[in-house]
Amino acid sequence: MSNSQSILTINQHPGDSTTVTITGEKFKGDGYYGRSDGLHSVQYTYSGITGVISIQGTLVTAPVEADWFDVHTYTATAETASKIASFTGNYVWVRAKVVYTDGTINSITLNH
């Protein structure tokens, strides 16, 4: 069985060059379902973004902020694209975090 979920929807930077941080909600990863392969993939779609897109995971069933860690990061400079990345781990929860100074995140989709 495979799941596909939008884990972050459209977020547009106000255009004033300030640093904005967006942390998405948690979504169930492979570890939540007890799957053994741990394979996840994400698709980032964005326009004009300057910043860092991170996918974070946790092995804890009821995580607090300190339990999250980066499992994949991508840095963009004034870039418009749609990118796909894969990572492996039996993460119970997965979320997106974006720290950026310009541009628009159109969507981040998680597949596992």
C-alpha positions in Angstrom: 0.0 0.0 0.0 1.3 3.5 -0.8 0.2 6.9 0.5 0.4 10.3 -1.2 -0.3 13.4 0.9 0.1 17.1 0.5 2.2 18.0 3.6 2.5 21.7 2.9 0.3 23.9 0.7 0.8 27.3 -0.9 2.8 29.8 1.2 3.9 33.1 -0.3 6.6 35.2 1.2 5.6 38.8 1.8 8.4 40.1 -0.4 10.2 42.2 2.1 13.4 40.0 2.4 12.7 39.1 6.0 13.4 35.5 7.0 10.2 33.5 7.3 9.9 30.1 8.9 7.0 27.8 8.1 6.7 24.4 9.9 4.1 22.1 8.6 1.9 19.7 10.6 3.1 16.1 11.2 2.1 13.3 8.8 2.4 9.6 9.3 5.6 8.0 8.0 6.4 4.4 7.2 7.3 3.7 10.8 3.8 4.6 11.9 2.4 1.7 9.7 5.2 -0.7 10.7 6.5 -0.9 7.1 10.0 -2.4 6.8 11.4 -0.6 3.7 11.3 3.0 5.1 11.2 4.5 1.6 9.8 8.0 1.4 9.8 10.5 -1.5 8.8 14.1 -1.6 8.0 16.5 -4.4 8.7 20.2 -3.9 7.1 22.7 -6.2 8.1 26.3 -5.8 8.6 29.6 -7.7 11.3 32.3 -7.1 12.3 30.8 -3.8 15.4 31.7 -1.9 15.8 29.6 1.2 16.1 26.1 2.6 13.4 23.4 2.4 13.8 20.7 5.0 12.0 17.4 5.5 12.1 16.4 9.2 11.4 13.1 10.8 11.0 11.6 14.2 11.0 8.1 15.7 8.9 9.2 18.6 5.1 8.5 18.7 4.2 11.6 20.6 7.0 14.1 19.6 8.0 17.4 21.1 10.0 20.0 19.2 13.3 18.5 20.3 12.5 15.1 18.8 12.5 16.3 15.2 15.6 16.1 13.0 16.4 16.9 9.3 16.2 13.9 7.0 16.5 15.8 3.7 17.3 19.5 2.9 17.4 21.4 -0.3 18.8 25.0 -0.7 17.5 27.2 -3.5 18.5 30.7 -4.7 15.9 32.6 -6.7 14.8 29.3 -8.2 11.6 28.1 -9.8 11.2 24.3 -10.1 9.6 21.1 -9.2 12.1 18.6 -7.6 11.7 15.1 -6.3 13.9 13.6 -3.5 13.9 10.3 -1.7 15.1 9.3 1.7 14.9 6.1 3.8 14.1 5.6 7.5 11.4 4.1 9.6 10.1 7.6 10.7 6.9 7.5 12.7 6.1 11.1 11.7 7.3 13.4 8.9 6.9 17.1 8.4 8.1 20.0 6.1 10.0 23.0 7.3 10.8 26.0 5.1 13.1 28.9 6.0 13.1 31.5 3.2 13.5 35.1 2.3 11.7 35.2 -1.0 9.4 33.3 -3.3 6.4 31.0 -3.1 6.1 27.4 -1.9 3.3 26.0 -4.1 3.2 22.5 -2.6 5.2 19.7 -0.9 3.9 16.2 -1.4 4.9 13.1 0.6 4.7 9.6 -0.9 5.5 6.4 1.0 
